[in-house]
Amino acid sequence: MNSEAAVQSDSAPTLELRELVLRAPNASWTAPLSLRSEAQRVALVGDWEPLFQVLSRRAELASGSAKSLGCELDSAVFSGILGFSACDVPLPGAFTVTEYLEHAARLSHGSASRAVRDAKYALERYGLSAIAKRKLGELALYLQRALGIALATLTTPAVVWLEAPLRGLDAPSAEYIARLCHEAAAHARVVLSVERPSSPSPERTLLDSCDELFVLERGSLVAHGAPSAVFRPLSRYSLRVKGPRISDFCEALARAGLLLSARAEPGCFQVELPGSSGEGADVLLDTALDHGLIVLELEPLFAVGT
């Protein structure tokens, strides 16, 4: 990266989406999405896979824009500004760990001698020297994830994107990979994704260490802010009911001080309680029963960050 590009990227947002709609193989964002974050460590919570697919060119922008450090997302990897670790991509099993890293570094900058140094430093930085000569096909899943983080930071990019680094790992493995995520964030900005954390869990601990969270549910941005704001006691629910007296049910909830937002499907609502009372689910269930409705779905949602 030249010095002018470096200065521009340093002052640009870590992530900026403007009226973004994506077209991906397994999902489509039909509602335009906009957000901006200048945080050092950004976490994307929920189904953000289509956005990460833009980096590997498995998804494309239908409209709007997506940038990281001022660079268009679909070209940021190739510009050297952004390092990327996709979740569980197929690896060339016959390569050793060292061969794989050296080959990736050579493709990035063309220097064989520098590639050797880059690979050696990455292995030492993440404590992977012991597996340097192992074949990729022999690596356990958590070691593949560790290698992905080393690969993403191999040529010291200004921002590192880590797709679902803890997905499907047991607790000890997830804690190990979380430590490597912290190391990756020591010298670069980081954007990482977590699908849906439970608490307590390594995922939740990793999110608590981030500066700003953006929560996506069913293609809509429903929460953002610092972890302490997003994870405050839940007072919002996704509700789906069936029955003839839905309008009376809605009026009863409104009289009780609850806020309802209708979703696209009939009988589907987002309900917000006036406080953070743990009795929210009971209130909704009792009111539905009083009006002869069948509750098909009742799920707590994240609190809305400020």
N, C-alpha and C positions, 0 to 999 in steps of 0.2 A: 504494500500500500504506500503511495507517495505521501509526502508530508502535508500537501494541501488536502488530500482526501482524509488524512488522519485528523486534521484540525476540524474539518467539517463534520466528521462522524462523532468526534468528542462532544460537540455542542448540539447534536441532533438527538431526538427522542430514541430511547431504547426500542420502543415499538410504537408505531402509529398506523392505525387503520382508518380509512376515510370512506364511508358509505360502501363498505366492502361486501360483495356477494361472490361466493366461490362456487366453482363447478368441480366436483370430485367424483371418483368412481362409486363411492358408497354413501355419499351425502351431498346435499346441496343446501346452502344457506340462502333462503328465499328472502329474508329480511335484511336490508343493509345494516352493517355493523360498523360502528365508529368508536375508537378509543385512542388514548394517547398516554404514554408513560415515559417518564424520564428517570425512573428508578434504576438503581444498580442491579437489583435482583427482582425479576418479574416472574410471577407464577400464574399460569393459565390453568384454571380448574374446570373440569367438565370435558365435553367432547370437542376438543380443539384439533383433532386429528387432521381435518381438511386443511387447516392453516399450515401445519407441518408438512403436509403433502405438497404444498407449493414449493418448498425448498428442494424436494427431490423430483419436482416437475411431474408428479402424479396427479396434481390438481392444478387448475388454472383460475385466474381471475375472470369472473363473468362481467363484473363492473366494479368501479371504485379503485382504491389503491391500498397497498400494504407495504410498509417500509420498516426497516430496522437500521438505526443509525443513519437515516437519510438515504439508504440504498434500497431500491426496489427488491422485494423479498425474493422474487424468482431469479434474480441475478446476483444476490448478495454473496452466496457461497462461492461463485466463480470469480467474484471481485477480490476475494481474500479478506473482506471485512468481517464476514460471519463464518463461524465454525458450527457444524451441525452433526448431531448424533441422532439418527433415526432409531426407533425402537425395533429391535430384532430383525434387522435386514439380513438376507442370506450372505454368508461369508465364504470366501474361497478356502475350503477346508484344507487344501494341500499346502497353503502358505504357513510359515511360522509367524508368530506375533511380530518379531522384528522385521521380517520380510514385508509384511503387510504395511507396517508403519513407514518403512523406508520407501516403499513403492508409492504410498499416498503422498509423502512429502515430495518426492521427485516430480510427481504429476502436478503438484502445487506450484513449485518454483523452478524445477528443471536442474537443480544442482545435486549431483550424487553425493558429494562430500558433505554438503549441508544436510542432506536427508539422513545420513548416518548419525550426525550429531543431533538432529531433531528427534529421531526415534529413541536414541539413548537417553536424552533428557526427559522425554515423555515417560519412558519406562521407569526411570528413577523418581520422577516427580510423583507418580501415582503408586509407587511401591510394587511395580509389576515386573521388575527385573528377573524374578525367579521363574517367570513363565515366558521369557523372551524367546526360547527355542521350541516352545510348545506349538503344535499344529493347531490352527484355528478350529478345525473339526473336532478337537478333543476338549475344547473349553466348555466349562459349565456356563449356564445362562448368566450368572452374576459376573463371571469373568468376561463374557462377551460385552456386557453392559460397561464394565470398567474399561475395556479396550475402546469402546465407542466414545467414552469421555476423553480418553487419551487422544484419540483420533481427532475429535472436534477441536481440541486445543493445540494440536500438533504444531501449527505454524503461527501461534500466538495471535489469533484474530481478536478484534476489538470487542466482539460480542459472541457468545456461545449459546446455541439453542439445543436443549436436551429434551427429546420427546419421551415422555413417560418413563423416566429412568428407573423407577421402582416397581413398575407394573409386574405383577405375578411373582414377586420374590418373597421368600419367607422373611421373617423379622430380622434375623442376623444378617442375611445377605442385603436386605434393604437398608439396614443401618450402615453397612459397609459402603454401599453405593452412595448413600446420602453424604457420607464423609468426603467422598471423591467429588461430589457436586459442590461441596463447600470449597474444596481446593480449586476447582475450576473457576469459582467466583472470586478467587483471591486476586486474579490479575486481569479480569475481563468482566464486562457486564454479562448477565446470564438471563435467559428466558427459558423456563422449564414448564413442563405440563404434568399435571396429576389428574387422574380421571375423577375420582370421588373419594376423598379421604375419610376414614373413620377416626375416632379419637378415643383413647390415645393410639398412635401408630407412628411408624417412621415417616409416613407421608405427611401426617399432620405436623410432626416436628420439623420436617424440611420446609413446609409452607410457613411455619411460624418464624423461620429464619429469613424469609423473603421480605422485601420492602413493600411490595404492592401486589395484590391479587385481583384477578378478573375471573368471575364465575359465569360460565355459559351453561344454560339449561334450555334444551330444545331449540337451539339456534338463537336464543335471546340472551343478552347480557343482563343478568339479574342482580349482580352484586359486584362491587369493587371497593378497594381501599386497603388499608393496612390489615394484617391478619387479626389483630385485636378487634377491629370493626366488623370484618366479615364473619368472624366466628363468635360473635356475641350470642347470648342465649337466643335460641330460635323462636321466632314469633310469626313465621310465614309458612304457609302450606299450599301444596298443590292438591286440588280436590276435584274428583269426578263423581257425579251422582246421576242417578236415573230414577225417574218417576214423574207423575203428572203435576206435582205442586212445586216445581223448581222456583218459579217466580215468587211464591209465598215464602219459601225457604230463604231466598236472597233478601227479601224484605225483613224477615226476622233477624237475620245476621246483621243487616244494616242498622236496625233499631238497637241491637246489642253493642254497637260501636265497632263492628268489624268492617274492614275495607275489602271489597270484592272487585276483582278484575276478570272479566270474561275472557277465556281463551278461544281459539278458533273453533274447536269442536263443541257441539251442544253438551251442556251439562258440565263443562270443564271450567274451573275457576282457579285463580290465585287468591288466597285469602290471607289478609294481614290482621293480626290481633293488635289491639291498642297498646299492649305491654308485652313483656317477655314471659308471661305466665306459662308454667308447665302444664296447665289444664286446657290449653288450646285445643288439642285433639278431642278431648272429652266434650267440650262445648260444641264443636262441629258435629260430632257423632250424635249427641243428644238432640240437637236441633234437627238434624236430618231424620232421626227416628220419629220425632214429634210430627214431622210433615210427611211421613210415610215414604221416605226416599231410601233407595238402596245406595250405599256408599261403595263405589267400585274402586276408588283409589284415594288414599290420603297419605301424602308424603311430606315430611318437613323439608323446607328449603333453607338455603343460606340466608343469613341476615343481610340487609342491604348496607354496604359500606357508605361512608360519607366522603 
